[in-house]
Amino acid sequence: MRLPRLSLRLHPAALALPLLLAGCAIGPDYERPATPMSAQFKQLDGWRLAEPAEVMRDDQWWARYQDGTLSALVRDIDVSNQNLAQAEARYRQALALSDGARAGFFPTLGASASASRSGSSGNGGGQGSGSNAGTRYEAGLTASWLPDIWGRVRREVEAGRATAQASAADLAAARLSAQSSLALAYFQLRVLDQQAVLLSQTVQAYERSFTLTRNQYEAGLTARADVVQAETQLEQVRVQLRDLDWQRAQQENAIAVLVGRVPSDFSLPRVDGLPRLPAIPQALPSTLLQRRPDISSAERTVAAANARIGVAEAAWFPDLTLSASGSLQHNNFADWISAPYRVWSLGPALALSLFDGGARSAALAQATASYDEQVARYRQTVLDGLRETEDALALLRTMEAEIVQQRRVVALAEENETLVTNRYREGIVTFLEVAVAQNTTLTARRTLLQLQGTQLQASVQLMTALGGGWDGDLAPETGPLSPRRTTPD
């Protein structure tokens, strides 16, 4: 059926209106909030930096420790870590929501088909009766489009895109957290291994001292108290050695869970020595903003909150809906297609809420307050990142100085133990002085190992505080827990 001439003239005009207004979008355009910043990290002066002196750009920061076992374990995180799998699933949810927001740009189409039978019957005053029944067949199409005149859909898409980008940064943050937790547990385990070696050597030394003391007692050169003291000291070290077993088991179980393994089926062999301490990577506070995934996530959340202000403001303006429908109807199924009744409708409609009891005002106030909250959260995240970096640098500086001093303490304790032991063999001093000297040496050596472990852990904290080499890419690469998918733009 042809439309009247008047309708043909009005319809293009109705379509032109949203196109003319399509350039505007209600709400504030996003600008990254200002954050407190400094020119350089205070604790970075005087450090030996990595060569070449540039920011850390590789995403395999753990390789700097040159430990093949650690590198293999970190790679297993992407395969089996369940916390990371949860973060990846949340990222895919955010992508789906972003895609759903884009659907508002397009018209909706619908189709329907029905068959109904109806009739009536009656008794007109008892004079007679009659009935009328028939079947009606109908099929139709409907189409409607809500042009994005005020930019509401564009703001929703903008919010969805920023949320997806924040989720991608959260995924990177979850990965970095798992990697750093693994490295911390691994280094603690290696320190425990070295302490076990030290205690094993100490047990052997104390066994020799106990034998010497017992022989001297049997020869009548020392008192029974010296033998008891030597044996007590020996058994104490054996207890300490046993105590390391459950501590090592705890770290081993933690590593197993981080790589998605059953603790009962996972074990790490003991090795000699500790991983090497890498040079400190250089970074400026300004680059920290792009290289820390938690800061990127907080900034993208601010962008999403800003876009939702525009969505709330768009509710104050009328909605223009363009709709069209057409259907075929007939009472006879055989004539439903060949000779149907045609019914159609076409036209625009404006809708505006005149009174809503303050709902739109409340929604706008909520969106604005949410934006202010996310801005404060973003600035706090930046401050926390700067603080964590300064703390790690300060701890590394302190550990470096303490280790130098502790090595001197160990050397003095070993020299004193040698002198006292020689005096004991000559019968000048009692075994109590030997025991004190030996315990002092053992304590000094264990303290040195603990400081070296703390230094390694501080370096991991620094790598994490600097973003772990993450380059700020908000579209994760292909992997078991990070499908290749371009973040919506």
N, C-alpha and C positions, 0 to 999 in steps of 0.2 A: 504494500500500500504506500503510495507516495505521500510525503508530508506536505502540508500546505506551504505556500511560498513564504509566508511570514515566519514559519518555523525554521526554514532554511536560512533566513537572514539572522535570526536571533541566536541560533546555536553556535556559529563561529564567534559571535561576540561574547557569549557566555564562556567559551573556551579561552578567549583572549585575556579575560580578566585575571585568572590565576597566573597566566604567563607573564603579565605585566608586573604582578606583585611578587613573583617568585624570587626576585633578587633580594628581598628583605628577609631577615631572620631575627625574631624577637630575642632579647636577652643580651647580656654583655659578651663581647668577644674575649677569648681567653688570652691572658698574659701570665707568664710564669711569675709567681710571687717572688719578691726580693728576699734574700736570705743573708744572715750574717756571714761574713767571709773574711779571711786573712790572706796575706800574700804568700805565706809559707808556713809549714809546720814548725812550731817552736823547737821541738825535740829532734828535728832532722839535721841541724847544723853539726858538722863534724863527723858524720857517719860516712863509711865507705859505701858508696852506692853501686848498684849493679852496672855493668858495662854492656852496651853503651848506656850512658846516663839518660834514660828516657822513662816514661811511665810504663808500667807493666802491661803489655798488650796481649801476651799469650794467655790462653784460657786453661793451661795445664801448669798452674803454679806449683803443684806438688812435685813436678819433675825437677824443680830446683834443688830438692833434697838428695837427688841421685840415689834413690832407694827403689829398686825394681819391685820389691814386694808391695811397698806402699802404692806405687803407680798402678799395679795390677788390681789391688783392692779398690782404689778409687774408681777405676773403670767399671768395676762390678756394681757400683752404686746406680749407674744409669740403667742397669739391666734389672735389678731386683729390689731396690729400696722401695718399700711400700709407702712411706711418707712422700717420697717424690712422685710415686704413681698417683697419689691423691691430688697433689698440686697440679700434675699434668691433666687430670680429669677436670679439675676446676678451670683450667685454662681452656679446655675444649668447650666447657659449658659457657664461658664468657664469649668465645667465638660464636657459638650458636645464638646467644642472645643478641650479639651484634648483627648477625645475619637477619635475625627476626625483626630488628628495628628497621632494616632496609626495606622490608616488605611494605611499609607505609607509603613508599613512593609510587606504588603500582596500583592499578584498579583491581577490584575483585570481580570475578565472574562466577555465576552459579547456574545450575541447570536443575530442572524438576520435571517429573512426569507423574500423572495420577490418573486413576480410574475410580469413579464413585457411582454408586447407584442410590437413587433417592425416589421417594414416592409419597403420596398422601392419600388418605381415605376419610370418608365422613358420612354421616347420616343426617341429612337435612330435615329435621323436624319429624323424623320417623316416616317420611313419605317415600324414601328410597335410599339407596346407598350407591357409592361409586368409588373408584380408586384410579390413581394415576402414578405410574412408576416408570423410571427411565435410567439409563446409564450415561455418564458423561466422561469423556476422555479429554485429557489436557496435557500438553507438553510446552515448556517455556524456557527462556533464557533471561537472566538478569545480569546487569552490569552496573557497578557504581564506582565512583572515584572521588576521593577527598583530596583535592589539590593542596599541596603544602604551601599555602599562601603566606602564612606567618612564620614559617620556618620551624614549626614544632617537630616535624619528622626529622629535619636536618639536625636539630639539637639532640633529638633522641639517638640518631645515628652517631653524632659526635660523642655523646656520653657513652654509647656502647663501644665505640672504637677505643676510647680512652680506658674504659674498664677492661677491655680485652688486653690492651697494652700493659695495664697494671697487673693483670693476672699473669702475663708472660714474664714480667719482672719478678712477681712472686714465685713463679716456677724456678727462675734463676736463683732467687734467694734461698729457696728450699734446697736446691742442688748444692749451693755453696755452703749452707749450714750442715748438710750431711757430709760433705767433703771435709770440712774443718773438724767436725766431731770425730770423724774417722781418723784424721791425722793426729788429733790430740790423744785419742785412745791408743793409737799405734805407738806414738812416741813414749807415752807413759808405760806401755808394755815393754818397750825396748829398754827403758830405764830400769824397770823391775828385773829384766834379764841381766843387766849389768850389775845390779845390786846382788842378784843371786850368785853371779860369778864371784863378786867380792866376798860375800859371806861364805861361799864354799872354800875360797882360799883362806879365809880367816879361820874356818873350822879346822883346816889342815894345820895352820900355824898354832892354833890353840891346843890341838891334839899333841903337837910336839912339845909345847910348853908344859902340858899336863904330864906327859911322859917324863920330861926332865925333872919336874917337881917331885913326882912320885919316886923316881930313882934317888933323888937327893934325900927324900924322907927315909927311904929304906936304908940309905947309907948313914942316917943319923945326922945329916947336915941341915935339915929344915924341920919345921914343926908340921904337925898334922893339919893345922889351919891353912898352911900354904897349899896343901894338896886339895883340901876342900874348896878353897878359893879358885884354884885352877880348874877344877871340875865344874864348879858352878858357872864360871865364865864360859866354859865350853858349851854347856847345856843351854845357856841363854842364847848363844849365837845359833845353835841348832833350832831353837824355838823361833827365832827371827827368820831363819831360812824357811821354815815351814809356813810362817805367816805370809811370806811372799807368794806362796802357791795360790791361795785363794784370791789375793789381790790381782795376780796375773790372770786367773780364771775369769774374774769380773771384766777385765779389759778385753780379754779374748771373746767373751760372750757379747760384749757391747759391739765389737767389730763385726761379729757374725750377724747380729741383727741389722746393722747398718748396711751390710751387703746382701741382706735378704736370705741368709742361711740359717739353718737350724743349729743352735749352739752345740748340741751333742754331736753333730757331724762336722764341726769346724775346729781346726787347730792351726796354730802357727808355730813353726819350729823356732828354736832359739838361735840367735845369731850373735856374733861378737861385734862389739863396737856400736856406736850411735851414728845416725845419719849426720851428714855434714850440714852445717849451718850456712844457708845461702846469703849472698849479699842483699842488702836492703834495697828494694826497688824505689825509685824516686817517684814522687807524686806531688801535685799541688792541690790545695783545697778546691780549686775550681774544677779540676779534672775528677775529683772525688765524686762530684754531683752526677756525672755521667757513668761512673764506673761501679757505683754501689747499687745493686738491684733494689734494695729496700728504699733508697732515696728515689730512684726512678719510679717505683711503684707508688710511693706517696705523692710524687708530682703528677703522675697520670690520674690518680684519684682526685686531685684538686681539679684537673681539667674536666673530669666527668661531672664533678659537683657543679662546676661553673656552667656546663651545658644544661644541667637539669634546672637551673634558674630560668633559662630561656623556655624550657618546656612548661614550667609553672606559669610564666608570664603569658605564654600563648593561649592559656585557658581563658583569658579575659576577652579574646577576640572571637568573632563568629566563625563557624565552620561552613564552608561552601561544599555541598555534595552534588555531584553530577551523576544522575542515574538514568538508566534506560532498561526497559523490559519488553519482551514480546512473547506471545504464546499462541499455540494452535489449539482450538477447541472444537469438539463435535460430539453429537450424541450417538453417532454410529461409528464403530471402530473401522469399518471398511472405508468410510469416507473421511477418516481422521486426517489422512495425508493428502488425498486427492482433492477434497473440497472442504477444507476446514474453515472455521471462523477464526479470523486473525484479530488479536488484541495486542496493542502496544501502548507504551507510554514513554515519554522522554522529557527531561526538564531538570533544572537546577533547584536546589533548596538551601536556604540559609538557616542556621540554628545558632542561637545565642542564649546562654543562661542569664536571666535578668536578676534572679535572686537565688543564692545558694546558702544563705545563713553564715557566710564568712568562710566557706570551705576553700575557695580559691585564694583568699588572703592568707589563710593558715598554711596552705600548701606552699605559697611563695615565701612566707616567713620561714617555713621549715627548710626549704631549699637554700635560702640565703644563709641560715644558721649552719646548715651542713657544710656549705662552702667555707665559711669562716672556721669551722672545726677542722676541715681537711687542710686549710692553709696553715693553721697552727701546728697540726700534726706533721706536715711537711717540713716546716722550719725546725721543729723539735728533732725530727729524724736527721736533718742535716747537722744540727748541733751534736747529736749523739754520735754521728759518724766522725765528726772532727775530734770529739773527745776520745772515742775508742782508738783512733789512730794515734793521738798524742799519748794516750796511756800505754799502748803497745810499744811505741818508740821509747818512752821513758823506762818501761820495764826492761827492754832490751839493753838500754844504756846501763841501767843498774846491774843487770845480770852480768854484763861484760866485765864491769869493774869488780863485782863480787867474785866472779870465777877466778880472775887474776889473783885476788887476795886469798881465796880459798886454796888455790894451788900452793901458795906460799905456806899456808897453815898446814896442809898435808905434808909438805916437805919437812917442816919443823917437827911435826908430830912423829914422822917416821924416824927422823934423826934422834929425837928424844927416846923413842922406844928402843932403838938400837943401843944407846948409851945405858939406859936403865937395865936392859937385859944382860949386857956385859957385866954390869956391877952386881947383878943378882948371881950370875955364874961364879963371880969371885967371892960371893958371900957377904958383900958389903951392905946390901939392902934386902928387904923381905920381898916375897912375891906380890904383896899388896901393891907395891910401887910399880911392879911390872904390869899387873892387871890394869892399873889406872892408865899407864902409858899405852897399853894395847887398846883399851877402850877409847882413849882419846884419838888414836890413829884411825880406828874403825869409824868413829863418829865423823871425823874430818873427811874421810874418803866417801862415806855415804852422803854427807852434805854436799860434796863436790858433784856427785852424780845427780842429786836432786836439783842443784842449781843448773846443771847442764840440761836436764829435762825441762826445767822452767824456762830456760832460754829458748829451747826448741818450741815449746808451747807458745811463748810470746811471739816468736816469728810467725807461727800459724795465725795467731790473733791479728798480727799486722797484715798478713796477706788477706785475711778475711775483711779487716777494716778498710783495706784499699780496694775492695771489690773482687778480689781473687782473680784479677786479670779479665774479668767480664768486660766486653767491649760495648755494652749498652744496647746490643741488638735485641729488639723487642719481637722478633720473629724466630722462635727456636728452630734449630736445625733438625734434620731428620735423625731419629734415634728411637730406641725401644720406648722411651718415656717422653719423647718430644717430637711429635709428627711435624713434618714440614708443612707449614701453613703460613702464608703471608698475613700478617696482622692487618685488619681492615683499615683502609685509609680513606 
